């Protein structure tokens, strides 16, 4: 079975740091996972109101929980 590529190797250290900063901004409750309430808060902080339903629909596009590694992937 071929070795699975490490997605983090595809980006520079600077890019990974920027992704971490963006994830930290979106993770409003700072639990390491993005939830619909995190996304509602993050969008709202930037002047864009979305419903919990819309936020959950975004998260439903991902297999499993949305943590930092999943976001980068």
Secondary structure as GFF3:
##gff-version 3
##sequence-region A 1 73
A	DSSP	three_ten_helix	7	10	.	.	.	ID=ss1
A	DSSP	alpha_helix	13	26	.	.	.	ID=ss2
A	DSSP	alpha_helix	36	45	.	.	.	ID=ss3
A	DSSP	alpha_helix	52	59	.	.	.	ID=ss4
A	DSSP	alpha_helix	68	72	.	.	.	ID=ss5
###
